Amino acid sequence: QVQLVESGGGLVQPGGSLKLSCRASGFALAPFPIGWFRQAPGQEREAISCLDSSGTNEWYSDLTKGRSTISRNNAENTAYLQMNSLKPEDTAIYYCATPKFYYNDHGSLACVSDPLGTWGQGTQVTVTS
């Protein structure tokens, strides 16, 4: 069964850190870009970060740039999102997925969800004091 499984979410105080993991099973993650997305209650899903298959090119949303780091270990079929200096507004369900990750017409990297991609079930991150 082809799937992505996230883990590592939880309850954390403002200013704290979490490291989310995304493990692929039923397929090799190596040939694919990987992305992290989040969705807060009543809001649309938004892209947080993407990383290409080689781990060379990465993209971050302005919302989390400087506070998060995406990485991958293709040998372990796993990707990660390290999040630091968490804020209450980071509270959301976080999903990993195989995104569309490409250079747009302006020459900038674009990270968008792929409805035909593989998605995990999500992991809840709650930031509260």
N, C-alpha and C positions, 0 to 999 in steps of 0.2 A: 504494500500500500504506500503510495507516494504521499508524504506528509512532512510538514514542519511542526516542530513542537517547541514552544517557548517556555522558559522557566526563569526564575530569578526575581519576579515581581514581589511586591509586598508593601508593608506600611513603613514609612520612613519620615523622619522629622525634616522640616525645612533646613537646607544646608547639607543634608546627608547625601549618601551615594548608594547607587545600586548598579549591579552588573547583570544585564539580561543575556540569556543564552538562547540560541535557536539551533536546534539539532535537526538535520534532515535525515529521513529514513525512506527507503524504497527507491532512492535515486541518488546520484552523485551531485553534490552541490557545486563542485569545482567549476564546471563550465558556465555557471550562471552568475549574474550580478545578484546581490542580496540587498534588501532594503528593510528599514524599520519604519513603521507607521504607527500612529496613535489616534484614538478616537475618545473624546470626552463626552459625557452625557449631553445630549441635545446639540452636539456639534458634528460637523463633517469630519471624516477621516482625513488626516494630514500626514504628509511625508516628513520624516525626521532626518533620515540619513540613508545614503546608498553607497555601496562599494562594488567596484567591478570584480570580475572573476579572478583577476590576478592579485587583487588587493592594492593596486597602484593608484587608481583614481577614486576619490571619495567626494561626497557632497553632503552638506549639512544645511538644515533649515536655519534661518536666522533666529528662530525661537530657541534653538539649543546649541548654536555654534559657540564653541569655546567651552562648553560645559559637557559635551558628549564626545565619545570616540567610538567609531565603528571598526570592527576587525573581524577577521575570519581565520579559521584553521581548516584548510581543505582536507588535510590528512585525517582530521577528526570529523569532517562533514558538519562543522559547526560554525556559526557566526555569533558575534557578541555586540552588545551595546553597553559601554560604560557610561554612566550618567553621574555627574557630580553637581554639587551646589544646587540640589533639587529645590524647586519652588512649588507652592500649592497648585499653581496653574499647570504644572506638569502631570497632575493627576489625570489618569486616562487608562484605557486598555491599550496595551502595546502589542503590535503584531509584527511578525517578520514575514517576508514574502519575497518572491522572485519578481522584481519590478521591471519596468522599462527604464533603462538608464542609458542616456545618449547625449550627444552634443546637439544642441538646438541650432536654429538658423543664426543665432547671435554668437555662436561659438562657446556657449556656456553649457555646463553639464545640467541635465534635467533628470529629475528622479520622480517618476510618477507610478501610480499603481497600475498593474496589468490585470484586468479582470480575468484573463485566461491564465494567469500565473498561479503558482502554488502559494497558499496562505496557511499560516498557523491559526490556532484557535484563540490566541491572545493570552496575555498575562496582565493582571491588574497591578497598577502602580498607584499608590495613594500617598500623597505628601501632606502631612498635617501635624500640627503640634498638639 
